Amino acid sequence: MKRPFLKSFTYCSYFIFILLSFGLVSGCAKDTPININDPLENRGPYDVHISSVSIPNPENPDKPLSGKVYFPSQDTGTSRANGDYKLILLTPGFSTSFTLYERFARHFVSHGFVVLGFDFVPSAISTDGEHDYKARQVSYAIDFALSTASEISDYIDPANIGLAGHSMGAKVGFYAASIDQRISAIAAMDPSNAGGPPCFISPSNCAAYPVAPNPTREAIGVLNNIQTASLIIRSSPDPLFNPAEEFNASWFFYGYDGNSLYAVASPAVYIDMGKTSHAAYVPLISRPIAAFLKRTMTAWFMTHLQGEPMQEYYDGEIIQADIDKRLILSVDYR
């Protein structure tokens, strides 16, 4: 099913995104919902506890992964039994930090999840994205979360783990799911299938490590090796951050032939946000986009990690209302 979101984002978002990338601004959007009556747009009942962590890196012990654990505080009267919390990994886009997406982490935790955000160890070679190495780093983060060295290991379910990623972080999340079956649900914000640095920097490496199929290069990717519930939120290629059609998020859902060959398996939902900027997925930039993403991704994880049916947020009246209001362009699912 495909039906006729967020309206086109202004080019000032590009400038803001660059400032954010270099830590020059702390944000310009408030944590306020579009619909003040929507429970998933509002903060949930849990308060948030945050701890900084250093995640061991077996491939380079001198370069651990830097991260934070976001955990529901136990003094709110809403605590759960040990082993009942679901873990969500938070993976950032190219050359950015997970801390730019911290509002998503806090929102997920307020609704009863545990979140582990971390930064990838940079590539040893600046022109090589080393996405295979970054995918293994996702597994190292899971290993740490489940280890006795982690303060959350006794509380989380080791078999049902989610991942929320943007751009490169979303692509690497799918790559990680192809080698680590502990990842069972992914919310991918405009995943880019490019291979590392922008193509104008390193043309020979821009198509490296294909995860989604790339018929232009006759590459089938690795998505046929995963069994995750996949939410793919896509924007059109934009002239600055995500310019190439061959690397667009649409290939993750529609596959090599436009009919799901070598694409993600079911269940999968594809939300087309039209010409919304690739940079606008950073929640500090746009309140409407952040509000939509918070409730939609939270609903996805509640459904596929916690077993609470929230389909109306991505396959029902709520998202149909978004389409009717021209908040989003279309939604497709299988």
Secondary structure, DSSP 8 states (H G I E B T S, - for coil): -B--------THHHHHHHHHHTT----S--S--SSTT-TTTS--S--EEEEEEEE--TT-TTS-EEEEEEEE-TTSS----TT-EEEEEEE--TT--GGGGHHHHHHHHHTT-EEEEE-----SSTT---HHHHHHHHHHHHHHHHSTTSTTTTTEEEEEEEEEEETHHHHHHHHHHHH-TTEEEEEEES-----SS-TTT-GGGTT-S--S-BGGGTB--SGGG---EEEEEE---BTTTB--GGG-THHHHHBTTSS-BTS--SSEEEEE-TT--GGGGSTTT-HHHHHHHHHHHHHHHHHHTS----GGGTSSHHHHHHHHTTSSSEEEE-
